Amino acid sequence: MLEITDLTRRFGDVTAVDGVSFDVRDGILTGFVGGNGAGKTTTMRMVMGVLGIDAGEVRWGGRPVTAADQRRFGYMPEERGLYPKQRVVDQLVYLGQLKGMDAAGARRAAEEHLERFGLAERSRDRLQELSLGNQQRVQVVAALLHRPKALVLDEPFSGLDPTAVDSMADLLREHASTGVPVLFSSHQLDLVERLCDRLVILSRGRVVASGDADELRSRGPVRYRLALDRDAGWVREVRGIHVVDVDGPTALVEVVDDGAEQVVLREAAARGGVREFSPVRPALSDIYREVAA
């Protein structure tokens, strides 16, 4: 398990990461989300030893992480770090050898991963001859090639088409199923919600929320959708609720006082013709906007 405790990083007078703490559990996909400048990339670079740590600690397996540990991790940086003029498979084999693989094993692994991403026929091309999306695929392969002990991926889905997104998601699930902790950042909140077991939301260099999707939803306001046979405008007069929206016979209400939803339901039943009265699960994007504001 990766444990991040009170990580802090300053650039001059700017504190980019301010006491960030969370863990990335074995076999768990953890999504790392936040706006531009929230501190996600800086945090990941500290985890990987690319940036120094001003305060705090990264632990692996219950002890301080070492450079040897970090070499066994799979890391995909935000900026592409491959050689544009080198042939795809040759540089993947080279990178695999740097991670301790033998040449034959690295070649087999590279070819298998390229096949999964639909790039087998481009393996002898130079990287610069590929589209940006295909270059992103190769960058992903470079991070996964050596069967890493942990994965730290900065925007791995950026630039991928839907087919490649599905292939990437399957690969991450496969690695997690073997007990590998996986941390990845993304701006695609719908994808994070669908894929991740846990989420960490960062804003202005601080963790503002973390947990699984249900835990995060429980932090938000309780809302109900009401659908009637007649106009629902009367809900504005009910105490203990906040009316989010009313459109003719339908309304979206937010419970302010405990039990107020029962008051709404009783009043609606007394007026007759209740078609729907159901809780509304907030989307991750709604939760994100609320906690990261």
Buried (B, 14 or more C-beta within 10 A) or exposed (E): BBBBBEBBBEEEEEBBBBBBBBBBBBBBBBBBBBBEBBBBBBBBBBBBBEBEBBEBBBBBEEEEBEEEBBBBBBBBBBEBEBBEEBBBBBBBBBBBBEBEBEEEBBBBBBBEBBEBBBBEEBBEBBBEBBEEEBBBBBBBBBBBBBBBBBBBBBBBBBBBBEEBBEBBBEBBEEBBEEEBBBBBBBBBBEBBBEBBBBBBBBBBBBBBBBBBBEEBBEEBBBBBBBBBEEBBEBBEEBEBBEBBEBEEBBBBBBBEEEEBBEBBBEBBEEBEEBEEBEEBEBBBEBBBEBBBE
